[in-house]
């Protein structure tokens, strides 16, 4: 029973302040993990910029000193050659610095991607089930692929370009002031105009890049759903309907991307043309100053050098605006990445642990550091004492109320108890709350009111990992992982030996079909076990639960996908598996719950009947109607 939630809710537009915070967070991440590397990169950028600037400033010296000096006889070609050799040495240092910068940034970029994906996956594993109920799986996958890739472009290209442009801008500006304060004032006016226009365009395209990343996530989610549900699509001949849904999402993505790139790509031509206009105006004004002042305010060498510097001054701004496409997209992607990283993890305030134990000569439980086959709850108390309670599997619900959110309550005043070793069955219509009750036992969700106790201990006090370790689950929707049959059975207990896995398969009556597979227990399963029948997949899930050897079992429609003949075989294995264990069974086939110690009938979140099969038949209530209705259909 899935809780309601918002899938793919639109993100509000991101302000410049918000983008600044995201960029600062990305930088903080880089400095934390690759601080030394990034400082070396900045040093390389500074060195390269200085060396490039030396080449530019040499133009004035070349014209006003060497060319003029050679013509006047005060300088020789040997002097020029020696100066060119020194300049060549400086430029080689710049080339080496640029090469080193690129090599280090490869390490920083790929290392950052590795860490980001690791952090994402680690945090995702800590998220509650509710998060995955309310977020499309395809959208989550899009964060790992598309959104992380936009961050790769930001870290690998855009950030270094920003630093390089800022460095070039500052160095060039200082050099321009030293050459001609008057011309520099003119350049500042023209550059200010360029920046104002760029700022307006950035604001226009920013919201569309956010929409683009979000629509890309929705499209991936839709593709994932359609790929998983292809059988259903074909059975109901809904190929055209599926295509319509895809076309709609694809069109929304195209529209957002078109608008984003339309405004973003406008910035390049506008800024380039403004740069050309600035160059022409500065050339005219500079030439006039040189002529009118008789080369006192401006010489030919200074003018040529200044025009080059003017081009270098506008170029970084143009480069930054050209990077805005990638930067804004990366900010949208970074926002989605950090939203996943910032999602509230599953809280665990439990302190009661599950430990190995054995009995001493006086019959008292003692903790053991070896696997004994006996488990106990280690319960520390405020007075400093610790008690051990044997794990037996007794579960009690007392006046439990639950809702997936505050607006909709789905369980009302649930009272029940399951003594160790008892088999408790839940029956009722779809949406009655059967699966929800089992989800509360293992704390996939927390209750709003009431108490749930496990072996007399409030489940809120038990560490979630330890609680779930004590519970074996076989779900209606079986999920098998890519790996061998043996690997999938061993998933229930990672340190299980091959012999234990095979014994579990025999208990579940899965051994027979497994040995008929091409490579037996070493047969590779792919695509969620698509090379097996549904019944065979279910048998492997039962074997997986069996190898864990838990004291408490939850069987959620565990035999619903098995044919009648296979069910007879499985039921014997299930009976052996359930022997001596507290078992909660959810079943639509009422024949599978007839031998339960207690059957609870749920309707609209309330327990309306309880008792043994014979008791409930005698009452001729809801269970009687369900049972006889099934019998007539059979």
Buried (B, 14 or more C-beta within 10 A) or exposed (E): BEBEBEEBEEBEEBEEEBBEBBBEBBEEBBEEBBEEBBEBBBEBBBBBBBBBBBBBBBBBBBBBBBBBBBEEEEBEEEBBEEBBEEBEEBBEBBEBBBEBBEEBBEEBBEBBBEBBBEBBEEBBEEBBBBBBBBBBEBBBBBBBEBBBBBBBBBBBBBBBBBBBBBBBBEBBBEBBEEBBEEBBEBBBEBBEEBBEBBEEBBEBBBBBBBBBBBBBBBBBBBBBBBEEEEEEBEEEEBEEEBEEBBEEBBEBBEBBBEBBBEBBEBBBEBBBEBBEBBBEBBBEBBBEBBEEEEBEBBBBBBBBBBBBBBBBBBBBBBBBBBBBBBBBBBBBBBBBBBEBBEBEEBEBEBEBBBBBBBEEEEEEBEBEEEEBEBBBBBBEEEEEEEEBBBBBBBBBBEEBBBBBEEEEBBBBBBEBEBBBBBBBBBBBBEBBBBBBBBBBBBBBBBBEEBEBBBBEBEBBBBBBEBBBBBBBBBBBEBEBEEEBBBBBBBBBBEEBEEEBBBBBBBBBBBBEBBEEBEEBBEBEBEEBBEBBBBBBBBBBBBBBBBBBBBBBBBBBBBBBBBEEEBBEBBBEBBEBBBEEBBBBBBBBBBBBBBEBBBBBBBBEBBBBBBBBBEEBBEEEBBBBEBBEEEEEEE
